[in-house]
Amino acid sequence: MENGRLIIWDRLNEWMKSSITLRLMTIGVIILVLLIPLGKVKHLIYEREGRKHEAQSEISHMWGGPQTVMGPVLTIPYVEAERGWNEEKKEYEILEIKKYAHFLPEKLIMSGPIKPEVRYRGIFEVTVYQTALNIAGQFLQPDFSVWQIEDDQVRWDEAMVTFGFTDLRSIRDRAEIEWDGHKFPLDPGTAPGVFIQNGIHTKIDQLGSAGKDTSYPFSLQLTLNGSKDLMFAPFGKTTEINIESSWPDPSFIGAFSPDEKSISSDGFNASWKVLHLNRPYPQQFQETPIGIGSSIFGVSMFIPVDEYQKSIRSIKYAVLLISLTFLIFFFAQRFQNIRIHPIQYLIVGFALCLFYTLLIAMSEHLTFLNSYLISSVAIISMITYYLKGIFKSARLTTISAGILSVVYSFIYVITKEQDYALLMGSIGLLIIISIVMFLTRKTDWYGKAVG
């Protein structure tokens, strides 16, 4: 009985060593096990990326966040007689109710350079900008007749001009507007009744009952801090925006694309021309207009692929990298009569996972290229030295190191690409599968494995 058990055990042990199916199943299980440390590494990358975003938020909070420039808006109060309740007299009577009318400029031109700057929070680098905006244009004499409002109902001496900004803390200089040859200092806050929440305003006492063809030119120079986005609202009957910057990777966002743009490694130039017919609100109104948000447009200081995004891209191909390395082991066992224990698979798998930890740690201090080069050379060298002891063949070890080098180089190219990453990845996988199919086309999968 004892001898029978030993025979069964020996046969089982021999089957486990020689079965191709069992060997492939073992490799699959090891790959699944390695998904655990890969998941931890991916979580680490997201955590570090989150800390970078926190650093960006802190710097943006102090420097200035994404900016949207609105205005100017000319607000003029008027009164209407309405029957209302007099609290003192405790009776209804005819009261003068103050209301507000808003007028947008006939022409609006904004131009200026956007100067990117680099700020640091610990080891994290954040790009912000400063822009010196020149805002100019003209208003026509406000026309109340479209609402059948008489001139004596209009409070011309209470007229105000308002400019809107997302973050008032980012205004760097004392601002004043030149209106029809006269200068008026701007104060924080918005005019009563105006729809802009954050802004600066001033009272204009140069209006009156003038002819309809009377125009009021204005101009304003303003230095503004911001980060990531600079947006504009097309408040002019004709709105022209002209901006330039040394930032090499702009992303034009919002309702309108530039009519003209030039992008190079030295920066970009862009210009827009938007008509009032292109937006859903009129030139003058009494209530809050609808559709301002849908008409905003501008530029974003786009970061194509940062080190964390590149690391995430590269780790998406980790299973492919591990599978290809294990395929080298499998073919070495299949065709070169080499015995490789599952523990050896696991050790090499953990070394491949370590690559991503090295990559993200170094990329926070070095360029992604240098980080990738150092990490890949370190891991390939370590695995090659380990394989030399397993294969005991300089030729097979050299081939394995060459394959790993090609795969790491291919993954690096994919992580750098933005538009062709999917195409290149698909073509690469097609080539790999084709090679595997070619090498295994005559394999007897029901037969015994060698080694």
C-alpha positions in Angstrom: 0.0 0.0 0.0 2.8 2.4 0.9 4.6 1.7 -2.3 1.4 2.4 -4.3 1.0 5.7 -2.6 4.6 6.6 -3.5 4.1 5.6 -7.1 1.0 7.8 -7.3 2.8 10.8 -5.7 5.8 10.4 -8.0 3.5 10.3 -11.1 1.6 13.3 -9.8 4.8 15.2 -9.2 6.1 14.2 -12.7 2.8 15.4 -14.2 3.1 18.7 -12.5 6.6 19.2 -13.8 5.8 18.2 -17.4 2.3 19.5 -18.0 2.2 22.5 -20.3 -1.4 23.3 -19.3 -0.5 23.3 -15.6 2.6 25.4 -16.3 0.5 28.0 -18.1 -2.1 28.0 -15.4 0.7 28.6 -12.8 2.0 31.5 -14.8 -1.6 32.9 -15.0 -2.0 32.6 -11.2 1.3 34.3 -10.6 0.3 37.2 -12.9 -3.0 37.5 -11.0 -1.0 37.6 -7.7 1.2 40.4 -9.1 -1.9 42.5 -9.8 -2.0 43.1 -6.0 1.3 45.0 -5.8 0.6 46.7 -9.1 -2.7 48.0 -7.6 -0.8 49.3 -4.6 1.6 51.1 -7.0 -1.2 52.6 -9.0 -2.8 53.8 -5.7 0.5 55.4 -4.8 0.6 57.3 -8.1 -2.9 58.6 -7.6 -2.0 59.6 -4.1 1.1 61.5 -5.2 -0.9 63.1 -8.0 -3.6 64.2 -5.4 -0.9 65.8 -3.3 0.3 67.7 -6.4 -3.2 68.9 -7.0 -3.4 70.1 -3.4 -0.2 72.0 -3.9 -1.6 73.5 -7.1 -4.8 74.5 -5.3 -2.8 76.2 -2.5 -0.6 78.2 -4.9 -3.7 79.1 -7.0 -5.5 80.2 -3.9 -2.7 82.6 -3.0 -1.6 83.6 -6.5 -4.9 83.6 -8.4 -7.1 80.9 -9.9 -8.6 80.5 -13.3 -9.8 83.9 -14.5 -12.8 85.0 -16.5 -12.9 88.6 -17.6 -16.4 90.1 -18.0 -17.3 93.6 -19.0 -17.5 96.4 -19.0 -21.1 96.8 -18.3 -22.7 100.3 -18.1 -25.5 100.3 -15.5 -27.9 103.2 -15.3 -30.8 103.4 -12.8 -34.2 104.8 -13.7 -37.5 105.2 -11.8 -41.0 104.0 -12.6 -44.2 105.0 -10.9 -45.9 102.0 -9.4 -48.7 101.6 -6.9 -47.2 100.3 -3.7 -47.7 100.1 0.1 -46.5 103.0 2.2 -45.5 101.5 5.5 -45.5 104.9 7.3 -48.9 106.0 6.0 -50.3 102.5 6.2 -51.9 102.9 2.8 -51.4 102.3 -0.9 -50.0 105.1 -3.0 -48.1 105.8 -6.2 -44.4 105.3 -5.5 -41.2 105.8 -7.5 -39.5 102.4 -7.8 -35.8 102.4 -8.8 -34.8 99.9 -11.4 -31.7 99.3 -13.4 -30.9 99.1 -17.1 -27.7 97.5 -18.4 -25.8 98.4 -21.6 -22.9 96.6 -23.3 -20.2 98.3 -25.4 -20.5 98.8 -29.1 -16.9 97.7 -29.5 -14.6 95.8 -27.1 -10.9 95.0 -27.6 -8.8 93.1 -25.2 -5.1 92.3 -25.8 -2.0 91.5 -23.9 0.8 89.0 -23.2 0.4 86.0 -20.9 3.6 85.4 -19.0 3.9 81.9 -17.5 5.7 81.6 -14.2 6.8 78.5 -12.2 6.0 78.3 -8.5 7.0 75.6 -6.1 5.3 73.9 -3.1 7.8 71.5 -1.7 8.9 69.2 -4.5 5.9 70.0 -6.6 6.1 72.5 -9.5 3.1 74.5 -10.5 2.8 76.8 -13.5 0.8 80.1 -13.1 0.6 83.2 -15.2 0.5 87.0 -15.1 -1.2 89.0 -17.9 -1.1 92.7 -18.6 -4.5 93.3 -20.2 -5.3 96.3 -22.3 -9.0 96.8 -22.4 -10.5 99.4 -24.8 -13.6 100.2 -26.7 -16.6 102.5 -26.8 -20.2 102.8 -25.7 -22.9 104.5 -27.6 -25.3 106.8 -25.9 -27.8 104.6 -24.0 -31.2 104.5 -25.6 -34.1 104.1 -23.1 -36.8 104.8 -25.8 -37.0 101.0 -26.6 -38.5 100.5 -23.2 -40.7 103.7 -23.5 -38.8 105.3 -20.6 -38.7 109.1 -20.7 -35.5 111.0 -20.2 -36.7 112.5 -16.9 -37.0 109.0 -15.4 -33.3 108.3 -16.0 -30.8 109.0 -13.2 -27.9 109.8 -15.5 -25.8 111.1 -12.6 -25.9 107.6 -10.9 -24.5 105.7 -13.9 -21.8 103.1 -13.1 -19.4 100.9 -15.1 -18.6 97.4 -13.8 -15.8 94.9 -14.8 -16.1 91.3 -13.6 -13.3 89.0 -12.6 -13.3 85.5 -11.1 -10.8 86.3 -8.4 -10.3 89.9 -7.3 -7.3 89.0 -5.1 -5.2 88.5 -8.3 -5.4 92.2 -9.4 -1.9 93.5 -9.0 -2.1 97.2 -9.7 -4.4 100.1 -8.8 -6.9 100.2 -11.6 -8.6 103.3 -13.1 -10.7 103.6 -16.3 -10.3 106.4 -18.8 -13.8 107.4 -19.9 -14.2 109.9 -22.7 -11.0 111.7 -21.7 -11.6 111.6 -18.0 -10.1 109.1 -15.5 -12.1 107.4 -12.8 -10.6 105.1 -10.1 -12.2 101.7 -9.8 -13.4 100.3 -6.4 -14.2 96.7 -5.4 -17.8 95.5 -5.8 -20.3 95.8 -8.5 -23.0 98.3 -9.4 -26.4 97.8 -7.9 -28.6 95.5 -9.9 -25.8 94.2 -12.1 -25.6 90.5 -12.7 -21.8 90.2 -12.2 -21.0 88.7 -8.7 -17.3 89.6 -8.3 -15.9 92.7 -9.9 -14.8 96.3 -9.7 -16.8 99.4 -10.5 -16.8 103.2 -10.7 -19.3 105.9 -10.9 -19.4 107.8 -14.3 -20.7 111.4 -14.3 -20.0 112.1 -17.9 -23.3 110.9 -19.2 -26.4 112.9 -20.0 -29.2 113.4 -22.4 -27.0 113.4 -25.6 -27.7 112.4 -29.1 -28.1 108.8 -30.1 -24.9 108.9 -32.2 -22.8 110.1 -29.2 -20.0 107.7 -28.3 -17.9 107.3 -25.2 -14.5 105.7 -25.7 -12.9 104.0 -22.7 -9.6 102.2 -21.9 -8.2 100.3 -19.0 -4.8 98.7 -18.2 -4.9 95.9 -15.7 -2.2 93.5 -14.4 -3.9 90.2 -13.5 -2.5 87.0 -11.9 -4.1 83.6 -12.7 -3.5 79.9 -13.2 -4.5 77.4 -15.8 -7.3 79.3 -17.7 -7.9 82.8 -19.0 -11.4 83.3 -20.3 -13.4 86.2 -21.8 -17.0 87.1 -22.2 -17.9 88.6 -25.6 -19.8 91.6 -24.3 -19.1 93.9 -27.2 -21.3 94.2 -30.2 -18.0 93.4 -31.8 -15.5 91.7 -29.5 -11.8 91.3 -30.5 -9.4 89.4 -28.3 -5.7 89.2 -29.1 -3.3 87.4 -26.8 0.2 86.0 -26.9 2.4 83.9 -24.6 5.6 81.9 -24.4 3.6 78.9 -23.3 4.1 76.2 -26.0 1.0 74.0 -25.3 -2.2 76.1 -25.3 -5.6 74.6 -25.4 -8.3 76.8 -26.8 -11.6 76.2 -25.0 -15.1 77.6 -24.6 -17.7 78.7 -27.1 -15.4 80.0 -29.9 -12.2 78.9 -31.5 -9.6 81.5 -32.5 -10.0 83.0 -36.0 -6.2 83.1 -36.3 -3.6 81.2 -34.2 0.1 80.4 -34.4 1.6 77.8 -32.1 5.3 76.8 -31.9 7.8 75.7 -29.3 8.4 79.4 -28.5 4.8 80.1 -27.6 1.6 81.0 -29.3 -0.5 83.9 -30.7 -4.3 83.8 -31.0 -7.0 86.2 -32.0 -10.8 86.1 -31.9 -13.5 88.2 -33.4 -17.0 87.6 -32.0 -20.2 89.4 -33.1 -23.2 90.0 -30.9 -25.1 87.8 -33.3 -23.0 84.9 -32.2 -24.3 85.0 -28.6 -27.7 84.5 -27.0 -28.2 87.8 -25.2 -28.8 91.4 -26.5 -26.8 94.6 -26.2 -29.1 96.1 -23.6 -31.4 94.5 -21.0 -33.1 95.1 -17.7 -33.1 91.7 -16.2 -30.2 89.2 -15.8 -29.4 87.9 -19.3 -29.5 84.2 -20.2 -26.6 82.4 -21.9 -23.5 84.4 -20.7 -21.8 81.2 -19.4 -22.4 79.4 -22.7 -20.6 82.2 -24.7 -17.4 82.4 -22.7 -14.2 81.4 -24.4 -10.4 81.6 -24.0 -7.2 79.6 -23.5 -6.0 77.0 -21.0 -2.3 76.6 -20.1 -2.6 72.9 -21.1 0.0 70.5 -19.7 0.1 67.7 -22.3 1.1 64.7 -20.1 2.7 65.3 -16.7 4.9 62.7 -14.9 1.9 61.2 -13.1 -0.2 60.8 -16.2 2.8 59.2 -17.9 3.3 56.8 -15.0 -0.3 55.8 -15.1 0.0 55.3 -18.8 3.0 53.1 -18.4 1.5 51.0 -15.6 -1.4 50.2 -17.9 1.0 48.1 -19.8 2.5 46.4 -16.7 0.5 43.1 -17.3 1.8 43.1 -20.9 5.4 43.6 -19.7 5.1 40.8 -17.1 3.4 38.5 -19.5 6.1 39.0 -22.2 8.8 38.4 -19.6 7.1 35.2 -18.5 6.7 34.1 -22.1 10.5 34.3 -22.4 10.7 32.0 -19.4 8.1 29.7 -20.9 9.8 29.4 -24.3 13.1 28.9 -22.6 11.6 25.9 -20.7 9.8 24.7 -23.8 12.6 24.8 -26.3 15.9 25.0 -24.2 15.3 22.3 -21.6 15.6 24.8 -18.7 13.8 24.3 -15.4 12.3 27.4 -13.8 10.5 27.3 -10.5 7.3 29.3 -9.9 9.1 31.2 -7.1 11.6 32.4 -9.7 8.7 33.7 -11.8 7.4 35.5 -8.8 10.8 37.1 -7.9 11.1 38.5 -11.4 7.5 39.7 -11.3 8.1 41.6 -8.1 11.2 43.2 -9.7 9.1 44.3 -12.7 6.6 45.9 -10.2 9.4 47.7 -8.5 10.2 49.5 -11.7 7.0 51.6 -11.4 7.8 52.6 -7.8 11.3 53.7 -8.9 9.8 55.6 -11.8 7.3 57.7 -9.8 9.8 58.4 -7.0 12.5 59.6 -9.5 10.1 61.5 -11.7 9.3 63.9 -8.8 12.9 65.1 -8.9 14.1 64.4 -12.4 12.7 64.7 -15.9 10.5 61.8 -16.9 12.9 60.7 -19.6 15.8 60.5 -17.1 13.6 58.8 -14.5 12.4 56.2 -17.0 15.9 55.6 -18.3 17.4 55.1 -14.9 14.6 52.9 -13.6 14.4 50.7 -16.7 18.2 50.2 -16.9 18.3 49.3 -13.2 15.5 46.7 -13.5 16.7 45.3 -16.8 20.2 44.9 -15.4 18.9 43.2 -12.2 16.7 40.8 -14.1 19.4 40.1 -16.7 21.9 39.2 -14.0 19.2 36.9 -12.4 18.4 35.2 -15.7 22.1 34.6 -16.4 22.1 32.3 -13.3 18.9 30.6 -14.4 19.5 30.2 -18.2 23.3 29.5 -17.9 23.5 30.7 -21.5 25.0 34.0 -22.6 23.1 33.9 -25.9 19.7 33.4 -24.3 20.4 35.9 -21.6 21.4 38.5 -24.2 18.2 37.8 -26.2 16.0 38.2 -23.1 17.7 41.5 -22.1 17.3 42.8 -25.7 13.6 41.9 -25.7 13.1 43.7 -22.4 14.9 46.7 -23.7 12.7 46.9 -26.8 9.5 46.5 -24.7 10.5 49.2 -22.2 11.4 51.5 -25.1 8.1 50.8 -26.8 6.2 51.6 -23.6 8.1 54.8 -23.2 7.1 56.0 -26.7 3.5 55.2 -26.0 3.5 57.2 -22.7 4.9 60.2 -24.6 2.3 60.2 -27.3 -1.1 61.9 -26.9 -2.9 61.4 -30.1 -1.4 58.1 -31.3 -1.0 56.1 -28.1 -4.0 53.8 -28.8 -2.9 53.2 -32.4 0.7 52.5 -31.5 -0.3 50.3 -28.5 -2.7 48.3 -30.7 -0.1 47.8 -33.4 2.5 46.7 -30.8 0.1 44.2 -29.4 -0.7 42.9 -32.9 3.0 42.4 -33.5 3.5 40.6 -30.2 0.6 38.2 -30.7 1.8 37.5 -34.3 5.2 36.5 -33.0 3.7 34.3 -30.3 1.5 32.6 -32.8 4.4 32.1 -35.1 6.6 30.5 -32.4 3.9 28.3 -31.1 2.3 27.3 -34.4 3.6 23.7 -34.3 3.4 23.2 -30.5 1.7 20.1 -29.3 -0.2 21.6 -26.3 -1.4 18.2 -25.3 2.1 16.8 -25.2 4.6 17.1 -22.4 6.6 20.2 -21.6 10.4 20.1 -21.7 12.2 21.2 -18.6 
